[in-house]
């Protein structure tokens, strides 16, 4: 079950469950689309993977209790601003590779 983390790990921008600009890597590291594009260059600073849009959990119980009311979003903030110089060096190492090849 995805945690649906509440904020961008870099800039701390709010990313509520319905946010269409939330991006996650395969480890659920969560960032806003602006940081993924302009700061991270689609390289996760924690694992080196790429990002995908975070799915939006339905708010309505359409079927089988699979909805936000039963499985609410996380309220735990994970704010770890990225060190720009260190990340630039990391991107230099792995950024040339497509995410599926990292």
C-alpha positions in Angstrom: 0.0 0.0 0.0 1.5 3.4 -1.0 2.0 5.7 1.9 0.9 8.8 0.0 3.4 11.0 1.8 2.1 14.5 2.5 4.9 16.7 1.2 7.8 17.0 -1.2 11.0 15.7 0.4 13.0 18.5 -1.0 11.0 21.7 -0.9 8.3 20.6 1.6 5.5 21.7 -0.7 2.2 20.1 0.3 1.2 17.1 -1.8 -2.3 16.0 -0.6 -3.7 12.7 -1.7 -5.3 14.3 -4.7 -2.2 16.1 -5.9 -1.5 15.6 -9.6 2.0 17.0 -9.3 3.3 14.3 -6.9 6.0 12.1 -8.2 7.4 8.9 -6.6 10.3 6.5 -7.3 10.0 2.7 -6.8 10.8 3.2 -3.1 8.0 5.8 -2.7 10.5 8.7 -2.3 8.1 11.6 -2.9 8.8 14.9 -4.6 6.8 17.5 -6.4 7.0 17.6 -10.2 8.8 20.9 -10.2 11.7 19.5 -8.0 11.8 16.3 -10.1 12.2 18.3 -13.3 14.3 21.3 -12.2 16.3 20.2 -9.3 16.6 16.4 -9.4 16.7 16.0 -13.2 14.6 12.8 -12.8 17.2 11.1 -10.7 16.1 10.1 -7.2 18.7 11.4 -4.7 18.0 8.4 -2.4 18.2 5.5 -4.8 19.2 6.8 -8.3 16.0 5.6 -9.9 13.5 7.7 -12.0 10.1 9.0 -11.1 6.5 8.4 -12.1 3.3 10.2 -11.3 1.9 9.1 -7.9 -1.4 7.4 -8.3 -4.5 9.1 -6.7 -6.4 6.9 -4.3 -10.1 7.1 -4.7 -12.0 9.1 -2.1 -15.2 7.2 -2.7 -15.7 3.6 -1.7 -16.6 2.4 -5.1 -15.7 -1.3 -4.5 -14.3 -3.5 -1.8 -13.3 -0.8 0.8 -10.4 0.3 -1.4 -10.5 4.0 -0.8 -8.9 6.9 1.1 -11.3 6.6 4.0 -10.1 3.1 4.8 -6.5 3.6 3.8 -5.7 7.2 4.6 -2.6 9.1 3.4 0.4 9.3 5.7 0.8 12.4 7.9 4.5 11.8 8.5 6.6 14.5 6.8 10.0 13.4 5.4 11.8 16.7 4.7 15.4 16.1 3.5 16.4 19.0 1.3 18.8 17.9 -1.5 22.4 19.1 -1.4 22.6 20.7 -4.9 26.3 20.1 -5.4 26.3 16.5 -4.3 23.2 15.8 -6.4 24.8 17.4 -9.4 27.8 15.1 -9.1 25.4 12.1 -8.6 23.4 13.1 -11.7 26.8 13.3 -13.6 27.4 9.7 -12.7 24.0 8.1 -13.4 22.0 10.8 -15.2 23.2 9.7 -18.7 21.5 6.4 -18.2 17.7 6.0 -18.9 15.9 5.2 -15.6 15.2 1.7 -16.7 18.9 1.1 -17.1 20.1 2.5 -13.8 
